[in-house]
Amino acid sequence: MLIAADKFKGSLTAVQVADRVTAGLRRVVPEAEIEALPVADGGDGTVDAAVAAGFERREVRVTDPLGEPVTAAYALRGDTAVVEMAEASGLQRLPAGVFAPLTATTYGSGELLRAALDAGARTIVFGVGGSATTDGGSGMLAALGARFLDADGGPVGPGGGALSALATADLSGLDPRLTEIEFVLASDVDNPLTGPKGAPAVYGPQKGATPDDVAVLDAALGHFAKVLEQAIGARAAEYATSPGAGAAGGIGYGALIVGAGFRPGIEVMLDVLGFAPALERATLVITGEGSLDEQTLHGKAPAGVAAAARAAGKEVVAVCGRLALSPETLGRAGIARAYPLTEVEPDVQRCIAEAGPILESVAERVARDFLT
């Protein structure tokens, strides 16, 4: 049996989910052969999933979204690195209740990428999601050697709002190693950079942006793309409308500019984590995440796991905190049955606070239904 579940956001990491499910299964079937492979879709928790799969955790001092120093991690195995932008530039790095929609920077994400290059990475999987930023990846590019100047020839300030003052972009100083590696942009988001489905409009409010802020950011990112077009040609405009450009506040755009190839995050991570051989050994697959809902079906980890398992002829069940999909919808996604914590404990707040023990109880039910 294979446990390949994502985190229960706000309650349990993917590793903790696997541990709790394992404990519940063993209470009912002590001799069960269980393999755990915590998964992630490129967002927060991606480095932890890679470390659980055997990568080495590397820590480095970088810049957080507010410009303060912070210790962040990436994962390395051989010459493959997994870099998670949320480690440096995520909402998780902001103090509770603090947002900086116009000024938050991705500079620290660029520092993480540079650290991976310094460690000898020849393949970098760049997982993006959960960002506090909407700067189009300009901070990341600056950390990698680009220069963004205002009309007076000075550097523009941090964050997406400052890009409205951008006059010239100089990418000649970009780290040359970026052209020598395989750089994979891993995301579950395929939005363009700007417009009604762009990064500011769709995700800005999650980062504290008011309607006025969204308008400022959308215009600033559009201006950013035009200035880059003057610097590097038509491809800058093409990348702005490409799938993934709007990921993580537009950091996807910055990654595309320096040669990254976009792939759905869960597909990339399943490859990197060694999911295929683990799937071959499994008879039943248990996946899941905090909330199984419509978003799950659009590139989230459980949908990716279920699709791969169904293609291999393996049965899949899911565990979750909350279930908002019908049995028919689950079936179409390749999930035979879902087990929400709310079936055991209807009080949602208790489910969140006591997710671990409740998940063990849910896993006992899975074992009784599928293993005995």
Buried (B, 14 or more C-beta within 10 A) or exposed (E): BBBBBBBBBEBBBBBBBBBBBBBBBBEBBEEBEBBBBBBBBBBBBBBBBBBBBEBEEBEBEBBBBBBEEBEBBBBBBEBBBBBBBBBBBBBEBBEEEEBBBBBBBBBBBBBBBBBBBEBEBBBBBBBBBBBBBBBBBBBBBBBBBBBBBBEEEEEBBBBBBBBBBBBBBEBEEBBEBBEEBBBBBBBBBBBBBBBEEBBBBBBBBBBBBEEEBBBBBBBBBBBBBBBBBEBBEEEBBEBBBBBBBBBBBBBBBBBBBBBBEBBBBBBBBBBBBEBEEBBEEBEBBBBBBBBBBEEBBEBBBBBBBBBBBBEEEBBBBBBBBBBEBEEEBBEEBBBBBBBBBBBBBEEEEBBBEBBBBBBBBBBBBBBEEBEE
